[in-house]
């Protein structure tokens, strides 16, 4: 009997030892076959988080069995739903999923299903939590503009920082605003009311037609940095019949501060009684197509006018472009037909006129000539007044470089082009009649066609 008891005790001890050994092997097996992929998935999911999160994931390796990890599946799915509802919850979930025992649960869940596609879902959860992943891109498409405005007798506004007074839309704070629609006796006003060194407003025009008989169609009352941007592929129209009662608030587009124009769309500006674009500070043209038809100056600035790029066509009653400060032509393609008054110019610069690049062709009563130029340039004195509507061709080295029809009388032509070199040949063809041919020298070339 004693022998049997000893044998039973020995057998029981052997069984216990065997069970302990199986338990150890199972745990280590989980670490090598299930936890390792889980750690890999977790590291991928939090690749945009801090290094501390990755270390916590690594520290948690082996602390969760495959069985417990699978028990977390339902919780992971719930977490994914919450992540889609609230970004902050997603961030918290991602961090908790990367630390402590929860890391093993979520990671193993992704790891055990990595071949099925649940892994990508779990990875998205992690990356969404750490960086707002796709959410960040989605946010850009959901809210691209501060406000979207459809013009009309009763403008429709979606967004913020905009008030409406009748058919007038008033921008009250910095931001990007996109406009569409048409309105008669309407107006866009910018009045940010903040420190002039801080406010920044962009007006995007996406197929607008704004007319106003007594006010500027676009009035930048207060905004240190305002940009008007014709949206790519769009054609826009602004017109004003406001008269030149004073130098202020006069023009189809008027700004008390610097105004910048850029974009890849088209803007047609008509001023039946005053200026096309008028700024009490600077006018800067970066890009875009602008067709200006004005009774007074097409573009006028109380300070500087700078053309860096763009396609600009001006038909004006007085000066084509007038700068009370400096005029800087650094690029673009500009064609100007100026007015007929004796004292007015197709191009006028009160101070320095700097030309570095781009193409500019002008016809008018007279012109200001560059004080600095990177290239030789040409001024042709016709010697007599030529009637408006005449055809004018300028020919350089045997190639017609421009053909234009000045709308007013003119007696002077100017050509700025990087294609002009010392030794080039130049002549004009006016109403089919060719002038003599001239040889170009360095610097200014004043040719008399009398």
Secondary structure, DSSP 8 states (H G I E B T S, - for coil): -HHHHHHHHHHHHHHHHHHHHHHHHHHHHHIIIIIHHHHHHHHHHTTTS-HHHHHHHHHTTTSS-HHHHHHTHHHHHHHHHHHHH-HHHHHHHHHHHTSHHHHHHHHHHHHHTTTTTHHHHHHHHHHHHHH-HHHHHHHHHH--SSEEEEESTT-EEEESSEEEETTEEEE-SSEEEEEEEEEES-EEEEE--S-TTT-EEEEEEEEEEEEESSS-SEEEEE-SEEEEEE-TT-EEEEEE----SSSSS-SSEEESS-EEE--SSEEEEEESSS-SEEESS-EEE-SSEEEEEESS-SEEESS-EEE-S-EEEEEESS-SEEESS-EEE-S-EEEEE----TT--SEEESS-EEE-SSEEEEEES-B---SEESS-EEEEEEEEEE-TT--EEEEETTEEEEEE--SS-EEEEEEE-TT--TT-EEEEEETTEE---EE--SSEEEEE--
